[in-house]
Amino acid sequence: MPKQYAIQKQFIPVDPNTGDPLRTRRQIWVHKIGQWNRDTMTENDEIDEFDTLAEAQTRLDELTSSDPSSRVYRIAELVSGAYIAVE
């Protein structure tokens, strides 16, 4: 059963050199990128789901500070069977 909160990841990160013009904003959000690790033959990305907003915020902060790609992360809440971005 899905948990109440999840981290969504920007599918294509913003170009750190040029930024993101408004006309090309990257508004595709996923729960899992599915990066393949050739050494272990496994995926090295997980779906991050949490019971509380505080847990989700802690993980969001960890991901944001450790990702060198400038990818944007956001928290989504499960509402009527679908995840909706928390503003």
N, C-alpha and C positions, 0 to 999 in steps of 0.2 A: 504494500500500500504506500502511495507517495506521502511524503511528509509535507508539512504546512508551508515551508519555505525552501527555495532552491536558488542556486547561483546560476545565472545565465551569462554566457560568454559571447562577446562580439565575434562573429564568425571570421571576418577578415579584419585584422587590426589596422588602425590608422597609420598611414605612412609618417614616420617620425620626422622626416625631412621636409615634407610639403604640407602636412596637416590634412584636413578633410574639408574641401569646399562644400558648402551647403548642398549643392546639386548632386554630390556623390556620397552623402552621408551613409555610413555602413550600418544599416538598421536591421541586420539579420542576426538574430540571437539564438544560440543553441545551448543545450545543457551539457553536451559532450562534443569535443572536437574530434576525438578518435585518432590521435597521433600514434602511429605504429612504431614500436621499438624493434628494430631489426635484430638487435643482440639477443633479446629474450623472447622474440616472436610473440609479443603481447602488446595490447594497447596500454598507453601510459597516461590516460586521461580518465577521470572518474566523474560521475554525476554527484554533485555536492548538494545534498538535501538535509534539512534541519527541522527540528521541532519548534525552535524559537527564533525570533528575529535577532536576538542577541548573538546566538551561535552563527547565524548566517552572516551577520555584520562582521564578526571576528574573522570568518573565512574569507569574506570579500576583501577585507583589509590585507590579509596575508597574500592573496592572489595578486592584488593590485600592486603591492610593494615588491613582489618577487618576479613579476613578468616583464622582461626587457623589451617585449614586442609592442608596447603601448596599447595593447588590447584593452578594451573597456569591459568591465564586469558590472553586473547589477543584480539586485535581489528581486526575486519574483515570489508572489504569494499564491497558493492554491485557492482559487475561488470558483466554485461550481464546476469542478473537474478540470479547470484550465489554469495555467500559471499566468498571472498578471503582474507586470512590473510594479514594484513598490516605489512610490515617488518620495 
